[in-house]
């Protein structure tokens, strides 16, 4: 895997920042479990688990906090 997928945390808008936070979260899973086959096998188990979905939301929120701070909370 290339390390160039994240050249910056700077985004133009909070919405772009949130999308980046989601990508960061997904890439964290991909780096942790590099096997597409294993991720595909596990997906149905967590896709219907409220606890797993809440945990994912927490990870995205943490990543969004990081992106927002890097963007000075999009203050003009």
Residue pairs with C-beta under 8 A, 6 or more apart in sequence:
1 30
1 31
1 34
5 23
5 27
6 24
6 27
9 20
9 66
9 67
9 70
9 71
10 70
10 71
11 17
11 19
11 20
11 67
11 71
13 74
14 68
14 74
17 64
17 67
17 68
17 71
17 74
18 60
18 64
18 67
20 63
20 67
21 60
21 61
21 63
21 64
21 66
21 67
22 60
22 63
24 63
24 66
24 67
25 56
25 59
25 60
25 63
28 59
29 39
30 39
33 39
33 42
45 52
46 52
46 53
46 56
47 53
68 74
